[in-house]
Amino acid sequence: MNNGTTTRDVMHREFLGVSESDELGEAAALLVADSADCLVVVRGDEPVGCLSPRDALAAVLEGNDPNGTTVGKVMSPPAPTIAASESIAAAEERLIAEGTNRLIVTEDGRAVGVLTEHDVLAARPTQRLENATPEANGERRSRSLERDAERGTETEPTQSICEVCGTLSATLEHHDGRLVCPDCQEV
């Protein structure tokens, strides 16, 4: 993994934020207008929660009036935070440990960005594996790791995201100018 890369280097600096006192209807309209999957709820600059489309829909289905209910009443607890100076490796570990798909990036306690699992994966180096079956890829990776271990230059196996369906795959190939997984190559 890129050891020198920090969360600040890859985070989304522009993110949608709302206040706890904002009305749910306005926040939901913002989610829809920007096709956002999350609004960061802030108190001043401090992240205190998140509002997802699922949170908004659940609140309405439970009978809450979108124009009389505040975001603070229906928001989820904040996504875990990570310091802007932390490494991408630390961010990946945190995403896995927390079982979440995003981290709120902070600096001096204030929200400065959002880092998603896709951002972390995109920051990883890719490896092109040509004309090989998944079994052969596994054997090739095992042999490569064994050779690296013998030389004392052990490297992490790499993987990336298919540019068509967005799934994580270790067998991406160029197809029509994009890196795609085996399933999308057949389409």
C-alpha atoms as an extended CHARMM CRD file, in Angstrom:
* protein
*
       187  EXT
         1         1  MET       CA              0.0000000000        0.0000000000        0.0000000000  PROA      1               0.0000000000
         2         2  ASN       CA              1.1400000000        3.5860000000       -0.5010000000  PROA      2               0.0000000000
         3         3  ASN       CA              2.8090000000        4.1810000000        2.8590000000  PROA      3               0.0000000000
         4         4  GLY       CA              3.1870000000        7.9380000000        2.3340000000  PROA      4               0.0000000000
         5         5  THR       CA             -0.4420000000        8.5070000000        1.3460000000  PROA      5               0.0000000000
         6         6  THR       CA             -2.6260000000       10.0450000000        4.0410000000  PROA      6               0.0000000000
         7         7  THR       CA             -6.3870000000       10.3060000000        4.3790000000  PROA      7               0.0000000000
         8         8  ARG       CA             -6.0540000000       14.0190000000        3.5460000000  PROA      8               0.0000000000
         9         9  ASP       CA             -4.5900000000       13.0580000000        0.1540000000  PROA      9               0.0000000000
        10        10  VAL       CA             -7.5850000000       10.9450000000       -0.8850000000  PROA      10              0.0000000000
        11        11  MET       CA            -10.5750000000       12.2710000000        1.0540000000  PROA      11              0.0000000000
        12        12  HSD       CA            -13.4910000000       14.1310000000       -0.4710000000  PROA      12              0.0000000000
        13        13  ARG       CA            -12.9360000000       17.7050000000        0.6190000000  PROA      13              0.0000000000
        14        14  GLU       CA            -16.4030000000       18.7120000000       -0.4610000000  PROA      14              0.0000000000
        15        15  PHE       CA            -19.1160000000       16.9330000000        1.4590000000  PROA      15              0.0000000000
        16        16  LEU       CA            -22.6890000000       17.7180000000        2.2970000000  PROA      16              0.0000000000
        17        17  GLY       CA            -23.3000000000       18.8480000000        5.8410000000  PROA      17              0.0000000000
        18        18  VAL       CA            -26.4310000000       19.8200000000        7.7120000000  PROA      18              0.0000000000
        19        19  SER       CA            -27.2120000000       21.0230000000       11.2000000000  PROA      19              0.0000000000
        20        20  GLU       CA            -29.0880000000       19.0690000000       13.8640000000  PROA      20              0.0000000000
        21        21  SER       CA            -31.7860000000       21.7420000000       13.7920000000  PROA      21              0.0000000000
        22        22  ASP       CA            -32.4020000000       21.5190000000       10.0220000000  PROA      22              0.0000000000
        23        23  GLU       CA            -35.7530000000       20.0700000000        8.9810000000  PROA      23              0.0000000000
        24        24  LEU       CA            -35.7990000000       16.4780000000        7.7680000000  PROA      24              0.0000000000
        25        25  GLY       CA            -37.6810000000       17.4480000000        4.5870000000  PROA      25              0.0000000000
        26        26  GLU       CA            -34.9850000000       19.9200000000        3.5380000000  PROA      26              0.0000000000
        27        27  ALA       CA            -32.2270000000       17.4330000000        4.3100000000  PROA      27              0.0000000000
        28        28  ALA       CA            -34.0120000000       14.6920000000        2.3540000000  PROA      28              0.0000000000
        29        29  ALA       CA            -34.3950000000       17.0580000000       -0.6060000000  PROA      29              0.0000000000
        30        30  LEU       CA            -30.6400000000       17.7230000000       -0.4480000000  PROA      30              0.0000000000
        31        31  LEU       CA            -29.9240000000       13.9710000000       -0.4190000000  PROA      31              0.0000000000
        32        32  VAL       CA            -32.0550000000       13.5020000000       -3.5230000000  PROA      32              0.0000000000
        33        33  ALA       CA            -30.8590000000       16.6190000000       -5.3860000000  PROA      33              0.0000000000
        34        34  ASP       CA            -27.2000000000       15.6580000000       -5.0030000000  PROA      34              0.0000000000
        35        35  SER       CA            -27.6830000000       11.8700000000       -5.1960000000  PROA      35              0.0000000000
        36        36  ALA       CA            -25.8140000000       11.6780000000       -1.9000000000  PROA      36              0.0000000000
        37        37  ASP       CA            -25.5580000000        8.5540000000        0.2120000000  PROA      37              0.0000000000
        38        38  CYS       CA            -24.9390000000       10.4820000000        3.4250000000  PROA      38              0.0000000000
        39        39  LEU       CA            -25.1300000000       13.9320000000        4.9520000000  PROA      39              0.0000000000
        40        40  VAL       CA            -22.6830000000       14.7410000000        7.7300000000  PROA      40              0.0000000000
        41        41  VAL       CA            -24.5510000000       16.2910000000       10.6380000000  PROA      41              0.0000000000
        42        42  VAL       CA            -22.4110000000       18.9260000000       12.3290000000  PROA      42              0.0000000000
        43        43  ARG       CA            -22.6320000000       21.0740000000       15.4310000000  PROA      43              0.0000000000
        44        44  GLY       CA            -20.4690000000       24.0080000000       14.4150000000  PROA      44              0.0000000000
        45        45  ASP       CA            -17.6360000000       22.1300000000       12.6840000000  PROA      45              0.0000000000
        46        46  GLU       CA            -17.8220000000       19.0490000000       14.9140000000  PROA      46              0.0000000000
        47        47  PRO       CA            -19.3810000000       15.9170000000       13.3560000000  PROA      47              0.0000000000
        48        48  VAL       CA            -22.1980000000       14.6080000000       15.5610000000  PROA      48              0.0000000000
        49        49  GLY       CA            -24.1090000000       12.3080000000       13.2280000000  PROA      49              0.0000000000
        50        50  CYS       CA            -24.9640000000       11.1710000000        9.7180000000  PROA      50              0.0000000000
        51        51  LEU       CA            -28.2230000000       11.1820000000        7.8150000000  PROA      51              0.0000000000
        52        52  SER       CA            -28.6210000000        8.5990000000        5.0660000000  PROA      52              0.0000000000
        53        53  PRO       CA            -31.5310000000        8.2090000000        2.6640000000  PROA      53              0.0000000000
        54        54  ARG       CA            -32.4550000000        5.1010000000        4.6790000000  PROA      54              0.0000000000
        55        55  ASP       CA            -32.5840000000        7.1480000000        7.9130000000  PROA      55              0.0000000000
        56        56  ALA       CA            -34.8260000000        9.7470000000        6.2680000000  PROA      56              0.0000000000
        57        57  LEU       CA            -37.1510000000        7.1620000000        4.7510000000  PROA      57              0.0000000000
        58        58  ALA       CA            -37.4070000000        5.2090000000        8.0140000000  PROA      58              0.0000000000
        59        59  ALA       CA            -38.3270000000        8.3970000000        9.8870000000  PROA      59              0.0000000000
        60        60  VAL       CA            -41.1020000000        9.2100000000        7.4170000000  PROA      60              0.0000000000
        61        61  LEU       CA            -42.4110000000        5.6260000000        7.4640000000  PROA      61              0.0000000000
        62        62  GLU       CA            -42.5210000000        5.7930000000       11.2660000000  PROA      62              0.0000000000
        63        63  GLY       CA            -44.9050000000        8.7320000000       10.9140000000  PROA      63              0.0000000000
        64        64  ASN       CA            -42.5450000000       11.6680000000       11.4440000000  PROA      64              0.0000000000
        65        65  ASP       CA            -43.5820000000       14.8540000000        9.6450000000  PROA      65              0.0000000000
        66        66  PRO       CA            -40.6720000000       15.7910000000        7.3330000000  PROA      66              0.0000000000
        67        67  ASN       CA            -41.4060000000       19.4940000000        7.8380000000  PROA      67              0.0000000000
        68        68  GLY       CA            -41.7350000000       19.2880000000       11.6170000000  PROA      68              0.0000000000
        69        69  THR       CA            -38.9790000000       16.8360000000       12.4520000000  PROA      69              0.0000000000
        70        70  THR       CA            -35.3760000000       17.8830000000       12.9160000000  PROA      70              0.0000000000
        71        71  VAL       CA            -32.3960000000       16.0160000000       11.5150000000  PROA      71              0.0000000000
        72        72  GLY       CA            -31.0540000000       15.6420000000       15.0660000000  PROA      72              0.0000000000
        73        73  LYS       CA            -34.0660000000       13.5430000000       16.0280000000  PROA      73              0.0000000000
        74        74  VAL       CA            -33.5920000000       10.9270000000       13.2840000000  PROA      74              0.0000000000
        75        75  MET       CA            -29.8680000000       10.9650000000       12.4510000000  PROA      75              0.0000000000
        76        76  SER       CA            -27.5860000000        7.9840000000       13.0000000000  PROA      76              0.0000000000
        77        77  PRO       CA            -24.6070000000        8.2930000000       15.2970000000  PROA      77              0.0000000000
        78        78  PRO       CA            -21.6440000000        9.7550000000       13.4510000000  PROA      78              0.0000000000
        79        79  ALA       CA            -19.5430000000        7.5820000000       11.2320000000  PROA      79              0.0000000000
        80        80  PRO       CA            -16.2210000000        6.8550000000       12.8800000000  PROA      80              0.0000000000
        81        81  THR       CA            -13.6650000000        9.6070000000       12.5010000000  PROA      81              0.0000000000
        82        82  ILE       CA            -10.0260000000        9.5040000000       11.4910000000  PROA      82              0.0000000000
        83        83  ALA       CA             -7.3810000000       12.2130000000       11.6070000000  PROA      83              0.0000000000
        84        84  ALA       CA             -6.4460000000       13.8000000000        8.2770000000  PROA      84              0.0000000000
        85        85  SER       CA             -2.7910000000       12.9160000000        8.9140000000  PROA      85              0.0000000000
        86        86  GLU       CA             -3.4330000000        9.1670000000        9.3230000000  PROA      86              0.0000000000
        87        87  SER       CA             -2.2160000000        6.7610000000        6.6540000000  PROA      87              0.0000000000
        88        88  ILE       CA             -4.4510000000        5.0290000000        4.1340000000  PROA      88              0.0000000000
        89        89  ALA       CA             -3.4210000000        1.7190000000        5.7310000000  PROA      89              0.0000000000
        90        90  ALA       CA             -4.7610000000        2.9800000000        9.0730000000  PROA      90              0.0000000000
        91        91  ALA       CA             -7.9770000000        4.0920000000        7.3490000000  PROA      91              0.0000000000
        92        92  GLU       CA             -8.4280000000        0.6590000000        5.7800000000  PROA      92              0.0000000000
        93        93  GLU       CA             -7.9250000000       -1.0220000000        9.1530000000  PROA      93              0.0000000000
        94        94  ARG       CA            -10.4180000000        1.3780000000       10.7490000000  PROA      94              0.0000000000
        95        95  LEU       CA            -13.0550000000        0.7720000000        8.0610000000  PROA      95              0.0000000000
        96        96  ILE       CA            -12.7640000000       -2.9850000000        8.5990000000  PROA      96              0.0000000000
        97        97  ALA       CA            -12.7050000000       -2.7550000000       12.4020000000  PROA      97              0.0000000000
        98        98  GLU       CA            -15.7530000000       -0.4620000000       12.5060000000  PROA      98              0.0000000000
        99        99  GLY       CA            -17.6690000000       -2.3770000000        9.8230000000  PROA      99              0.0000000000
       100       100  THR       CA            -18.5120000000        0.8420000000        8.0130000000  PROA      100             0.0000000000
       101       101  ASN       CA            -18.1130000000        2.1390000000        4.4720000000  PROA      101             0.0000000000
       102       102  ARG       CA            -17.0350000000        5.6850000000        5.3370000000  PROA      102             0.0000000000
       103       103  LEU       CA            -14.9860000000        7.6640000000        7.8000000000  PROA      103             0.0000000000
       104       104  ILE       CA            -15.3270000000       11.3400000000        8.6420000000  PROA      104             0.0000000000
       105       105  VAL       CA            -11.9050000000       12.9370000000        8.3320000000  PROA      105             0.0000000000
       106       106  THR       CA            -11.1600000000       15.4190000000       11.0860000000  PROA      106             0.0000000000
       107       107  GLU       CA             -8.5320000000       17.9740000000       11.9010000000  PROA      107             0.0000000000
       108       108  ASP       CA             -8.4780000000       19.5880000000       15.3470000000  PROA      108             0.0000000000
       109       109  GLY       CA            -11.9090000000       18.0680000000       16.0500000000  PROA      109             0.0000000000
       110       110  ARG       CA            -13.6420000000       19.5770000000       13.0220000000  PROA      110             0.0000000000
       111       111  ALA       CA            -14.9020000000       17.7210000000        9.9660000000  PROA      111             0.0000000000
       112       112  VAL       CA            -12.7180000000       18.4440000000        6.9230000000  PROA      112             0.0000000000
       113       113  GLY       CA            -13.6800000000       15.6010000000        4.5900000000  PROA      113             0.0000000000
       114       114  VAL       CA            -15.1620000000       12.1680000000        4.0470000000  PROA      114             0.0000000000
       115       115  LEU       CA            -13.2210000000        9.0360000000        3.1210000000  PROA      115             0.0000000000
       116       116  THR       CA            -15.1070000000        6.0660000000        1.6590000000  PROA      116             0.0000000000
       117       117  GLU       CA            -14.0980000000        2.4490000000        1.1980000000  PROA      117             0.0000000000
       118       118  HSD       CA            -13.9510000000        3.1500000000       -2.5570000000  PROA      118             0.0000000000
       119       119  ASP       CA            -11.4450000000        5.9520000000       -1.9620000000  PROA      119             0.0000000000
       120       120  VAL       CA             -9.2280000000        3.6330000000        0.0640000000  PROA      120             0.0000000000
       121       121  LEU       CA             -9.3880000000        0.8950000000       -2.5620000000  PROA      121             0.0000000000
       122       122  ALA       CA             -8.6960000000        3.3470000000       -5.3570000000  PROA      122             0.0000000000
       123       123  ALA       CA             -5.5680000000        4.5180000000       -3.5040000000  PROA      123             0.0000000000
       124       124  ARG       CA             -4.1560000000        0.9970000000       -3.5890000000  PROA      124             0.0000000000
       125       125  PRO       CA             -1.9110000000        0.0200000000       -6.4890000000  PROA      125             0.0000000000
       126       126  THR       CA             -3.5170000000       -2.2170000000       -9.1120000000  PROA      126             0.0000000000
       127       127  GLN       CA             -2.1540000000       -5.3740000000      -10.6290000000  PROA      127             0.0000000000
       128       128  ARG       CA             -3.1410000000       -6.5590000000      -14.0820000000  PROA      128             0.0000000000
       129       129  LEU       CA             -3.6220000000      -10.2800000000      -14.3490000000  PROA      129             0.0000000000
       130       130  GLU       CA             -3.9920000000      -11.2910000000      -17.9920000000  PROA      130             0.0000000000
       131       131  ASN       CA             -5.7720000000      -14.3550000000      -19.3600000000  PROA      131             0.0000000000
       132       132  ALA       CA             -5.7040000000      -16.3120000000      -16.1320000000  PROA      132             0.0000000000
       133       133  THR       CA             -8.3290000000      -18.2420000000      -14.2480000000  PROA      133             0.0000000000
       134       134  PRO       CA             -9.0320000000      -17.3150000000      -10.6230000000  PROA      134             0.0000000000
       135       135  GLU       CA             -7.2790000000      -20.5450000000       -9.5670000000  PROA      135             0.0000000000
       136       136  ALA       CA             -4.2030000000      -19.6730000000      -11.6340000000  PROA      136             0.0000000000
       137       137  ASN       CA             -4.2330000000      -16.1500000000      -10.2050000000  PROA      137             0.0000000000
       138       138  GLY       CA             -4.1960000000      -17.6190000000       -6.7010000000  PROA      138             0.0000000000
       139       139  GLU       CA             -1.3340000000      -19.9710000000       -7.5840000000  PROA      139             0.0000000000
       140       140  ARG       CA              0.6160000000      -17.1500000000       -9.2560000000  PROA      140             0.0000000000
       141       141  ARG       CA              0.0450000000      -14.9030000000       -6.2280000000  PROA      141             0.0000000000
       142       142  SER       CA              1.1740000000      -17.6900000000       -3.8450000000  PROA      142             0.0000000000
       143       143  ARG       CA              4.3560000000      -18.3200000000       -5.8560000000  PROA      143             0.0000000000
       144       144  SER       CA              5.0590000000      -14.6100000000       -6.0630000000  PROA      144             0.0000000000
       145       145  LEU       CA              4.5970000000      -14.1750000000       -2.3190000000  PROA      145             0.0000000000
       146       146  GLU       CA              6.8710000000      -17.1700000000       -1.6560000000  PROA      146             0.0000000000
       147       147  ARG       CA              9.6130000000      -15.6870000000       -3.8820000000  PROA      147             0.0000000000
       148       148  ASP       CA              9.2160000000      -12.2840000000       -2.2400000000  PROA      148             0.0000000000
       149       149  ALA       CA              9.4310000000      -13.8600000000        1.2230000000  PROA      149             0.0000000000
       150       150  GLU       CA             12.6330000000      -15.6830000000        0.2310000000  PROA      150             0.0000000000
       151       151  ARG       CA             14.1290000000      -12.4040000000       -0.9900000000  PROA      151             0.0000000000
       152       152  GLY       CA             12.8690000000      -10.5060000000        2.0310000000  PROA      152             0.0000000000
       153       153  THR       CA             10.7650000000       -8.2240000000       -0.1860000000  PROA      153             0.0000000000
       154       154  GLU       CA              7.2930000000       -9.4160000000        0.7040000000  PROA      154             0.0000000000
       155       155  THR       CA              4.5370000000       -7.3860000000       -0.9700000000  PROA      155             0.0000000000
       156       156  GLU       CA              0.8180000000       -7.2110000000       -0.4040000000  PROA      156             0.0000000000
       157       157  PRO       CA             -1.4410000000       -8.7180000000       -3.0430000000  PROA      157             0.0000000000
       158       158  THR       CA             -3.3150000000       -5.9320000000       -4.8290000000  PROA      158             0.0000000000
       159       159  GLN       CA             -6.8670000000       -5.6190000000       -6.0130000000  PROA      159             0.0000000000
       160       160  SER       CA             -9.1050000000       -2.8970000000       -7.3390000000  PROA      160             0.0000000000
       161       161  ILE       CA            -12.6740000000       -1.9840000000       -8.2380000000  PROA      161             0.0000000000
       162       162  CYS       CA            -14.4020000000       -2.8310000000      -11.5150000000  PROA      162             0.0000000000
       163       163  GLU       CA            -15.1930000000        0.3950000000      -13.3730000000  PROA      163             0.0000000000
       164       164  VAL       CA            -18.5470000000       -1.0080000000      -14.5490000000  PROA      164             0.0000000000
       165       165  CYS       CA            -20.1840000000       -2.7050000000      -11.5560000000  PROA      165             0.0000000000
       166       166  GLY       CA            -18.0360000000       -1.3650000000       -8.7010000000  PROA      166             0.0000000000
       167       167  THR       CA            -17.1640000000       -4.7590000000       -7.2000000000  PROA      167             0.0000000000
       168       168  LEU       CA            -13.7750000000       -5.5320000000       -5.7340000000  PROA      168             0.0000000000
       169       169  SER       CA            -11.8240000000       -7.9290000000       -7.9460000000  PROA      169             0.0000000000
       170       170  ALA       CA             -8.2890000000       -9.2350000000       -8.2660000000  PROA      170             0.0000000000
       171       171  THR       CA             -8.7950000000      -10.1390000000      -11.9280000000  PROA      171             0.0000000000
       172       172  LEU       CA             -9.4530000000       -6.8410000000      -13.6920000000  PROA      172             0.0000000000
       173       173  GLU       CA             -8.6440000000       -6.5250000000      -17.3770000000  PROA      173             0.0000000000
       174       174  HSD       CA             -8.8570000000       -3.6760000000      -19.8630000000  PROA      174             0.0000000000
       175       175  HSD       CA            -12.0670000000       -3.8810000000      -21.8850000000  PROA      175             0.0000000000
       176       176  ASP       CA            -13.3770000000       -0.9940000000      -24.0170000000  PROA      176             0.0000000000
       177       177  GLY       CA            -10.9660000000        1.3950000000      -22.3050000000  PROA      177             0.0000000000
       178       178  ARG       CA            -11.9710000000        0.4770000000      -18.7370000000  PROA      178             0.0000000000
       179       179  LEU       CA            -10.7220000000       -1.9530000000      -16.1040000000  PROA      179             0.0000000000
       180       180  VAL       CA            -13.5060000000       -4.5110000000      -15.6690000000  PROA      180             0.0000000000
       181       181  CYS       CA            -14.0850000000       -7.7520000000      -13.7670000000  PROA      181             0.0000000000
       182       182  PRO       CA            -14.6620000000      -11.0830000000      -15.5560000000  PROA      182             0.0000000000
       183       183  ASP       CA            -18.4560000000      -10.8260000000      -15.1300000000  PROA      183             0.0000000000
       184       184  CYS       CA            -18.6180000000       -7.4280000000      -16.8230000000  PROA      184             0.0000000000
       185       185  GLN       CA            -16.3480000000       -8.5180000000      -19.6660000000  PROA      185             0.0000000000
       186       186  GLU       CA            -19.0520000000      -10.9040000000      -20.8130000000  PROA      186             0.0000000000
       187       187  VAL       CA            -21.7430000000       -8.2200000000      -20.9800000000  PROA      187             0.0000000000
